[in-house]
Amino acid sequence: MVIPVMAAWGRRKGIDLLATGDWTHSLWMVELQANLEEVSEGIFRSKADPDGSRFLLSTEISSIYTQGGRVRRVHTLIFAPGLAVARSINEELLKRGCNLSSDGRPIVGLSCRQLAEIVFSVDEKCLVIPAHAYTPWFSVYGSKGGFDSLEEAFGEYANRIYAVETGLSSDPAMNWRIKELERRAIVSFSDAHSPMKLGREATIFSDKQQVTSDKKEFTYNDIYWAIAERWLGKNEEQLKIDYTVEFYPEEGKYHYTGHRNCGVKGKPGVCPKCGRPLTVGVMDRVDKLASEKIEVIKKTNKDGVMFNYHPTDETRPPYVMLVPLGEILAQVYGLGVGARRVIEEYERLTEYFGGEMKVLTEAKLEELRSVGGEKLAEAMDRVRRQEIVIDPGYDGEYGKVEIWGESSQLSVNSQQMGLF
């Protein structure tokens, strides 16, 4: 996960814009300054790979502190409009005794409110976004270390929190149920810790004027206003959020409530095997915070990809749920994701179709059949139509995807209709 490799993988994935991550770390800041060049306001490219993905300056900070008699643990994303702003924020954090060299995602004793105050005092055009907002241990709504509202967490700065990030274990429909998120954007990012996992979730922006261009002539301001639009009620720039790409939330490792060590899933309470409290999953946490139930509207586009829409609010961007191509190929061939044949086929298909995103969402089934075989075309069709089976993840254990699941198991569609 270094800039030239990320840029090259971003191109293979079909991603135009990646987040740098970790600019709070002094050594990574040196790497960014050495390897990036600004191509438009707040948008950078790799000097070694100028045709690869562009970059946005981002970092993630872990706040661990006590508030209201409880230990709080919250991960927060910060997007900066330039290197000078990022360096100034680092200086302010260092002044307050933060150890920024401890990790790429530093742990600080600052509250969410204090962190927001520092960031916005440097530049009001920064974006502060709660990361993986519902995961139990380290998130703003988390059952173990979070809060019941953004105002409780960020105080008077809550009105500058324009979006929350879904995390792998929730999707937009779950977030649509939260009253205080009605006027906030729901964004999705891949939370990648390796190149292969880039793009497993993504936010898709489109040109408001519907002018297509391969020049990627967008700025930080375009991204900022696309995300802030719902809250601020205007968008003076050229981009808008079109839709998001989601991991199936059941595949996320905190979707269900349970206890991994005992292999138990259930409703919140104590483990029937060991008597310890079960880790409350994202689904049950949303149920506790939610003000209404939602039944999404499903529509299939011309490429056979099923999109999920809000039932009453047409201004809400829809979303699509996908399975990463590597996982699909692993099941097609009955091999592990890291098997040589899976990797070789992944490289061949992404090269042929122009990126993983195009394979997953745009490639015609007939062409997939001729290029990759009947089983690949069938698998892609099932994924696009959401006709797969997942054994949901819980307490740190990822869910298990089955494209050809047992008939006795519930499909994802059946599970979700029960949920929403």
N, C-alpha and C positions, 0 to 999 in steps of 0.2 A: 504494500500500500504506500508507494511513493509516487510522486507526481507523474513521471513519464509512464509508469505502468498503469496508473489509474486513468490517464488520458487515453492510452491505447485500449484498455478494457472498456472504457466508456464508449468508445467508437464501436467496438465489437458488440456491446450490449445495445447500441442504438440510443444512447443517452447524450443529449446535447450539453447538459449542465450538471456538474458534480459539486458537492461541498468538499472543501479542503479538509475540514476537521482540524482540531487541536492547535489552533494558532496561539493558544495561551501558553504552550510549551516553547521555551526559548530556542531549543535546537530545531524544532519543526518550523518555527518562524524563520530561522536562518535558511532552511530548506525552501520554504515558500518564496522568500525574497530572491534566492539564487535560481530557482527553477521556473518561476512564473513571470509573465509580462502582461500588463494591462492592455486589453484590446478595445474596451469601451468602459465607461464609468462603472467601476466596481466589479467588472467581469474580467477574468484572466484566462490565459492559455499557457500550456506547457511550451517552454522555449525549445525543448527537444522534439516536441510533437505538435506543431502549431495547428495541424488539422484534426487533432483529437478533441475530446470533450473540453468545454470551457469550465471555469471554476468560479465558485462563489466562496467568499471567506466565511468560514463557520467554525464554531467550537462548541463543546459540550462541557458543562460544569456540574459537578456533584456537590450539592449543599447538604450538609449534615449538621443539624442544630436542634435546640430545644425551644419549643413554643407551645404555650398552653399546657404545660406539664407533660408533653409528649416529645419523644425524639422524632424529628422530621428528616426525611431523606428524599430529596427531589433532584432529578436531572433536568437541566435547562439548556436549550440550544440558544446560541447567540450568533446572529448574522451581522457582519460589519460591512459598511459601504466602501472601505478602503484599508490599506495596510497601516496608514498613519492612525486611523481610528482604533484598529486592533491593538497597535502598540500602546496607545494611550490608555486603553482599558486595562491592559496588562500592568502598566505602571501604577494605576490606581489600585488594582488588586494587590500588588506587591506592597504598596504603602500600608495596606490593612493586614499585612502579615500572612497573606495566602502563599502557600508553597506550590508554585506553578510548575516546578520541575519534578514533582513526585510522580506524575503520570500524564498521559495525553489528555485524559479527562480528570483534571485535578479535583481533589476534595477540599472544600473550603468550609469554614465555620460561619459563613454569611447566610443570612436568611434570604428567601426568595425576594422579599421586599428590598433588602439592602443591595442584593445583586442587581436588581432592576434599577435602583436609584443610581448606582455607579455607572451602569451601561448608558442610561439615558442622559446622565449628566455630561458624558463625553460626546454623545451624538444622538439626537432624538430620532434619527433615521435608522438606527439599529433595529433589528427585529429580535424580540425575546419570545421564544416559543417553548412551552413545556414539552419535553421529549417523552415518547411512549407513555402517554398520559395516565394510563390505568394500571401499569404493572405493579404488583403488590409492594415490592420493596423500595423502589427508587423512582417515584413519580408523583406528580402533583395531586392526582386523585387516588393514589395507591392505598390499599387497605392497611398496609403495615406502617407506612411513614408519610402518608400524604394528608390532604385536606378534603373537606366536602365542597369547597368552592374556591374559585380563583381569587376572590376578594379576601378570603381568609388567608390565602398564601401570599398574595402580592400587595395587599393593602390598597393604598391610593393609586398604585401603579397597575392595578388590574385593568383599568380602562385603556392601557397601552399594550395589553396582551391580545393581539389580533387573531391568533390562531392557536390550535393545539395539534400535536402530531399523534396519529392514531396508535403507533406501535404495531407490532406484528399480531397481537392478540385481540385487537379491536378493529372494526371497520367503520366507515362513515355512518351507516345506519344506527349503530350503537351510540355514536356521538350525537346524532340528530335528536336523540331522546333527552339530552341534557339541556335544560331550559336556558342556562347562561351561555350556551354555545350557539344559540339561534342566530346571533349576529356575528359570529366568529367563523373564520375559515377552518376547514378540516383538511389538514395536509398529511401526506404520507411520504416517508423517506425510508431508504433501505436499511439504515443502521448497519452498514456493512463493515465487517472486520476482516474481510478478504476480498480480492477482486471479483471472484466468482459470484459473490453475494450482492454485488452492486445491482441496483434496479429491481430487487425482489419486491420493493414497494417504490412508488414514484408519484410525483405530482406533475401532471401534464398541463403545460401552458399553451395557449393558442393566441394568435394575433386577432385582436378585436376587429380589425378591418378585413380579416380573411385574406391577407396578402401573404402568399407563401414565398419564402426566401431561404436559401441555403447559407446565407452569409452570417446568420446568427447575430445580427446587429441589434442585440437587446442590451439593456443596462441593468444595474442593480435597482435603479428606480422603477423599472418595469416590473421586476419581481416583487419589490416592496409594495407597490400599489395594488398588484394583483392579489396579494395576500391580505392587505389592510382594507380592501375595498368594502367588504361587508360591514365592517365596524365604522369606518369613516364616511361611508355613504357616497363615495366618489372614486373615480379611477381615471386620472388624467394621462396615463401612459398607455402603451400599445398592447400590453399583454393582459390576459385574464386566465383564471384557472378553468380549464376545460373539463377535466375529470381526474380521478386518481386511480392508480394501479395498486391493488391490495393483495397481500398475502391472504390466503384463506384464514380468517381469524382462528378457526378451530386448530389450524396447524401451529399457531403461536404457542409458546411454551408456558403461558400463564392463562390460557383461555378458561379452563375449568377450575373449580375449587378442588383441592385434594392434598394428599401427602405422598410425595414421590417415594420416600424410603419404604413405606408400607404398601405402595401400589394401590392406594385408595383414592377414588374420586367420589364426590358427593356434594351435598349442600353445606354451607358454612356451619361449623360446629367443631366437635372434637373427633379425632381419628378413632374409629372403633377398634383398631388393633393396638395402638400404643397410648391412646388417651391424650395426645398432644393436639393443640388446635390445628385444624386444617388451614392451609394457605388459601385465602379467599381469592378466587380467580377473577379475571376481568369481567366475565359475563355477569357474575353475581354482584360485583361492585357496581357495574352500570345499573343493574336492576335496583340497587339501593339508592342511587343518586338520581335516577330517571324520574321524569314527571309524566311521561306518557308512553304508550306502546305504539310502535310504527310497523306497518306492513309495507315493505318496499314494493315498488312496481318494476317489473322486469321486462326489458325490451331487447330484442336481438337486432344487431345492425347487419349491414349487407355482407359482412365477412363472417357472420355466424357467431359473433362475440356477444354474450349477454351482458347488458349494462343494468345497473341497479339505480333507480330513481326515487327521490323523495315523493311520497304520495300526494302532497299538497303544495309544496314550495318549489316552483319551477326554477327559482334562482339558485337553488342548491346544485352544485356540480355533481353529476352522477359518478359512479365508480364501477370498475370491473375487477373481478377476482381471478387471479391467474396462479398457475403453478410454474416455478422456474423451469426453463427448458432442460437443464441438467437433470432435474428430478423426473421429468417426463421421459427422457431418454433412458434413464436408469430402469424405469419400469417397463419400457418397451423391450429392452434387452435382458431384463432380469438380472441386472448387475448393480454394483455400487456406483454412486455418483462419481467417484474418483477412478473408476475403471478406465483403462486406456481406450477401449472401444467407445465408451460414452463420451470421453473428452474429444476423441478424433471426430466423432459424428457431430458433436456440438460445434467444433471449429468449422467443419465442412458446411453445416447448415447456416450458421451465422454469416459465413463468408458468401454463400450463395444468395441468401435473401437480403443481406445488408444489415444484419444486426438481430439480436435476440428479440427485441420488441416487435420487429416486423414478422419474425417467425411466429410469435405467440398471438399476434393480433391482426395481421394483414395477409399473411401467406394463404393463398387459395388451397382448399383441401385437395383439389385435383393435382395441383403442383406438388404439394407435400407428399401425396401418394406416389407420384412418379419419381420424386427426388429421394424420399426417405422411406417409402414402403407403406403398405396398407395399415400396419399396426400403428405407425406414427400418426397417420392421418386420423385414424379412429381415436387415438388418445387425445390429439389436439381438439378434435370435435367435442369430445366429452368434457374436456377442461373448459372450453369456451362456453359450453352450454351449462356449466356448473353441475354436470351429472357425474360427480365423483363421490367417494366415501372417505371420511377422515375419522380416525380415532383421536379425539381432541387431546391437545396438550394440557398439562397441569403441573403446578409446583416446580417449574424449571425444566420440564420434560416436553420436547417438541411433539406436536401431534404427528400422526403417521398417515400419509396420503396413500390412498388406494384408488387408482384410476379404474381398475376392474375389481371392485370390492365384492364381498360376499353378499348374496341377496338378502341375508337376514339382517344386514346392517342398514342403518338409515343413511340416505343420501344427504349431502350438504343442504340441498333444497329443503328436505323434510325437517332437518334440524333447525334451519333458520326460520322456517314458517312457525315452528313451535316457539322459538325465541321471540320473534317480533310480533 
